[in-house]
Amino acid sequence: MSRKAREPIVIPSGVEVKINDNQIFVKGQKGSLSKNLVKEVVVSIKDNQIIVDAAAFVVDRPGRLQGLYWALIYNMVQGVSSGFEKKLEMIGVGYRAAVQGRILDLSIGVSHPTKMTIPETLDVLIEKNTFITVKGIDKQLVGEFAATIRAKRPPEPYKGKGIRYVDEYVRRKDGKTGKTSKK
């Protein structure tokens, strides 16, 4: 059982939570999210707190999904109240990004244009042509889209060129030393 799942999730002001049968709906100032619940987890609301418990009928490994659903619901509440963001930076000569409507256009040193469709629930901001910020209320979708952008040109270890997260450390390697072997 998860230790975090033993704690209740406090519902911040301005956030509404509703539970219907096997679905949870969370609505806040940034938007609304819903998630299907499994029968192994019991979710209830008491005193402006969400409590996630294991179902009583589960005998084999009770609470195995309790921590997962606690984290999913916690991320839903945080997403609709404050939102999530991932920041990426492009390092390389001539690398730049631009947003044209719902299309992200990346110039990353390849012969063909790299254009990506931005999902409807996300916002992408470009600063100084090389800093990309992905914002949204769904943590999984924000992380997935940021990872897709990074995968177009991951940072390489010799010169450090590529697309990386702002707080990511790329371990640098030495190039060839040029030493010749003695005969």
N, C-alpha and C positions, 0 to 999 in steps of 0.2 A: 504494500500500500504506500502511496505517496505521502510524504510528510506535509507538503504544501496543500494537498487536497483535504487535509483535516481542518484547515482554516477556511472560514467563510469568505466569500467574495463580497466586498462592500460595494453597493450600488451608489455611484456618485449622483449628485443632484443634476437633474436634467436628463437622466437616462431612465427609460421605461423597459421593464423586462416582463415578458408574458410567457407562460408555459402552457402549451396545448398538447395533450396526449404524449406524442413522442417528438415534439418540436419545441425549440426555444427561440423566441423572437426578442431581439435587443434593438431599441430605437433610441437615438440620441441626436445631438445637434449636428453631427457630421453626416448622419445617414442611418440606415437600418441594416441589420444582418439577421440571418436565421440559420439554424443548424438542426439537423435531425439527430435525435438521441437514440442510443441503443437501449435495449431492455435490461442490460446488466448494471445500468447507472440510474439512480433516482435523484432528480434535481427538484429542489423546493425553494420557496422564497419565504423568509421569516424576518421580520423586523428590519427591512431594507437591506437584507443580506441574502446572497444565493448560497445554498448549501448543497454540495455534491456528495452523495453517499453511494456505497455499493448496494445492489439489490439483495434482499434477504435470501432469495432462492439460489444464489450462486454459491456452490459448495467448493468447486475447484478454483483455487486462486481468487478468493474474493477481493475486490478492489483493484483488479488488474487494469481496468479502463478508467478508474476513478481519477487518477492523476492526469491522464490524457484529456478527459472531458473537462476537468477543472481548468487546465491550461487553455483549452479552446474557448471556454466561456469567458475566462478572464481576459483573453485577447480580444474577444468580441466587445466586451464592456470598455476596455481601453481604446479600441479602435473607434467606436462611435462617440466617445467623449473627447479624446485628444488626437487620435489618428496615428499612423505610423509613417516613417520615411526612411529611405536608404539613399545614401549619397555615394556617387561614383565620380572618379576623375579619370581623364584621358591624358596619357603621357606619351608624347611622340610628336615628331615634326609633321605638321600638316593635319594632325588629328583635330576634328571638331564635330560638333553635333548641332542639330537644329530641329525645331518642332514646327511642322507645317500641318495645322489642323489636328487630326488624330494620328499623324504619321511622325515617327522619330527617324530622322535622316542622319546616319553616321558616316563620316568620312574618316576611315581608319586605315588607309593605305592599301586598299585592295582595288583590283581593276574594275569591279562592278559596284554599283550603288548598293548600300546596305540600308534598307528601309524596313522599319518595324511598325506594325499597327499597335497603337496604345490601347489597352483595354478601357472600356467605358467608365469603370469605377475608379480609375487611376488618373493622377495628374503628373505630368512630367515637366520640370522646369530646367532651363539651361542657363548657366551663369558663366560669363567669360568664354563662351564657346567650348569649354573643356570640362566643366563641372555639371553633372547630371544629378538631379534630385527627383526621386520617384516617391510620390505621396499617395496615400489611400487609407481606407478604414479596415481593409482585410489584410492582416499581417502576412498570411500565406501568399496572397496574390502580389503584394508589394515585393516580397522577397524573391518570388519566382520570376517576376519581370526584371528585377535588378540582376538576377543571376543569368537570365537570358541575354541581357545587354552585355554583361561581363564576358559571357561565353563567345561573343562575336570576335573578341581579340583579347584573350587573357594575358596578363602580364608575363613577359618572358624574363628569365633570371639573369641574362647577360647584360643587357642595356637597360632593363626595367621598363621598356615600352609596352603599351597596352592599356586596357581598361581595368581599373581596380577600384575596390571600395576605398573610401577616404581614410578609414582607420586600418586598412590592411597593410601588413608588413610583407614585402616580397624579399625573400632571401636571395642575395646577389651571389653569383658565381664568378670566379676569375676566368678570363679567356685563356687562350693558348699562351704558354709562356715563351715559346720560341726557342727553347733550349735544344741544342743538337746533341746527339749521343756521340761519345768518343769511340773511335774504332781502334 
